[in-house]
């Protein structure tokens, strides 16, 4: 079933909780998989973590570069991380805000597929960033917790339609009100999360 995306400020308490590991892929996990795919159809994102749709299970759906279809992962865990890359992050739970974060350039990680099969993989670049972002959600961490400086952040404003009726999105510096909102909800990175 399609689920609503949980957002700040109303769901801050739930979004900050650490998720529970899945002991086996059973009926509850199969229902979560259905919910992920149904919700995926109505949002524009590279990933959705279980807490964003109201589940406390350690799971997410994602679609990396070169993947034809998104996949659901249970119990993801980063085993190794190397390098560092700084780029912009955004999040469905903090809509309309984009800020640079530092993340590992390469990760080696493990988890279970939706069929319950164990795997071990390595990803670099943009895919590694997506995975780290989603795993952060499962540890109660939002991308706003990883900001060095809000000065480079921006929001998007839709332009008026041009002569062809097309609209475009323009980067707009964060307002004082939006900056204060982000600062209000920033939290220290917990010890169990990957720290840079």
Beta strands, then each sheet from edge to edge (+ up, - down):
strand 1: 47-49
strand 2: 59-62
strand 3: 71-82
strand 4: 85-91
strand 5: 94-103
strand 6: 106-113
strand 7: 118-124
strand 8: 154-158
strand 9: 169-173
sheet 1: 1+ 2- 3+ 6- 7+
sheet 2: 4+ 5-
sheet 3: 8+ 9-
end
